[in-house]
Amino acid sequence: MTIKLITIGKTDDKNLKVLIESYTKRLSHYIRFEFEIIPDIKNVKHLSETQQKDKEGELILSKTQKSDIVILLDENGKQMDSVAFSNYLQKHLNSGIKTLMFVIGGPYGFSEAVYKRANGKLGLSQMTFSHQMVRLFFIEQLYRGFTILRNEPYHHR
Ligand SMILES: C[S@@+](CC[C@H](N)C(=O)[O-])C[C@H]1O[C@@H](n2cnc3c(N)ncnc32)[C@H](O)[C@@H]1O
């Protein structure tokens, strides 16, 4: 199985970038992991929030294949602790699917079309994080999840 993480917009913050790269590297020892950044939409000043979400949504949907399981990172999504998340990953590994895709929305979240396509929603907290920070938090949780599955001493229960 491949895990893909799709996000919108580059991170300019060097410290954040370094941490994301570090966890991406660690994670890739456990699973094929692809992290894709969709470039920011140009001339957003002329767009309403809904128009921006729709345009971002089209780009997100263009990255999906019919067979992908698409899970949106969303503050209203289902929340679970890290052990439950590791079991969730194992369930998908066992299911024989080719690609498990997670998506982080843009600054205003997701378009209706993206919600419609999604197979599920996952919440990290009821608090709202910036779309930049969520990348790091989520990649760390993926890494943590695999160390739990391997019984490695990263996660302390
Ligand atoms: C700034 S937030 C957008 C907030 C917007 N109010 C919304 O309706 O989604 C940008 C993206 O970060 C992600 N995000 C932010 N907080 C999150 C949380 N607590 N759990 C999961 N994802 C989160 C989501 O993918 C969201 O689309």
The ligand as an SDF file (V2000), in Angstrom:
LIG
                    3D

 27 29  0  0  0  0  0  0  0  0999 V2000
   -7.0760   26.5260    8.4030 C   0  0  0  0  0  0  0  0  0  0  0  0
   -7.8150   24.9750    8.2420 S   0  0  0  0  0  0  0  0  0  0  0  0
   -9.3780   25.3330    7.4860 C   0  0  0  0  0  0  0  0  0  0  0  0
  -10.4110   25.6430    8.4760 C   0  0  0  0  0  0  0  0  0  0  0  0
  -11.7840   25.8080    7.9100 C   0  0  0  0  0  0  0  0  0  0  0  0
  -12.5960   26.4430    8.9070 N   0  0  0  0  0  0  0  0  0  0  0  0
  -12.5050   24.5150    7.5530 C   0  0  0  0  0  0  0  0  0  0  0  0
  -13.7150   24.5770    7.4540 O   0  0  0  0  0  0  0  0  0  0  0  0
  -11.9140   23.4560    7.3270 O   0  0  0  0  0  0  0  0  0  0  0  0
   -6.9770   24.2670    6.8930 C   0  0  0  0  0  0  0  0  0  0  0  0
   -6.9670   22.7640    6.8370 C   0  0  0  0  0  0  0  0  0  0  0  0
   -6.1720   22.2510    7.8920 O   0  0  0  0  0  0  0  0  0  0  0  0
   -6.6790   20.9910    8.3100 C   0  0  0  0  0  0  0  0  0  0  0  0
   -6.9880   21.0620    9.7480 N   0  0  0  0  0  0  0  0  0  0  0  0
   -6.9640   22.1470   10.5470 C   0  0  0  0  0  0  0  0  0  0  0  0
   -7.2840   21.8170   11.8090 N   0  0  0  0  0  0  0  0  0  0  0  0
   -7.4920   20.4870   11.8220 C   0  0  0  0  0  0  0  0  0  0  0  0
   -7.8310   19.5380   12.8370 C   0  0  0  0  0  0  0  0  0  0  0  0
   -8.0350   19.8950   14.0900 N   0  0  0  0  0  0  0  0  0  0  0  0
   -7.9640   18.2500   12.4840 N   0  0  0  0  0  0  0  0  0  0  0  0
   -7.7510   17.8520   11.2050 C   0  0  0  0  0  0  0  0  0  0  0  0
   -7.4240   18.6980   10.2040 N   0  0  0  0  0  0  0  0  0  0  0  0
   -7.2880   19.9900   10.5030 C   0  0  0  0  0  0  0  0  0  0  0  0
   -7.8980   20.6860    7.4580 C   0  0  0  0  0  0  0  0  0  0  0  0
   -7.5190   19.8520    6.3790 O   0  0  0  0  0  0  0  0  0  0  0  0
   -8.3040   22.0670    6.9760 C   0  0  0  0  0  0  0  0  0  0  0  0
   -8.9950   21.9890    5.7530 O   0  0  0  0  0  0  0  0  0  0  0  0
  1  2  1  0
  2  3  1  0
  2 10  1  0
  3  4  1  0
  4  5  1  0
  5  6  1  0
  5  7  1  0
  7  8  2  0
  7  9  1  0
 10 11  1  0
 11 12  1  0
 11 26  1  0
 12 13  1  0
 13 14  1  0
 13 24  1  0
 14 15  1  0
 14 23  1  0
 15 16  2  0
 16 17  1  0
 17 18  1  0
 17 23  2  0
 18 19  1  0
 18 20  2  0
 20 21  1  0
 21 22  2  0
 22 23  1  0
 24 25  1  0
 24 26  1  0
 26 27  1  0
M  CHG  2   2   1   9  -1
M  END
$$$$
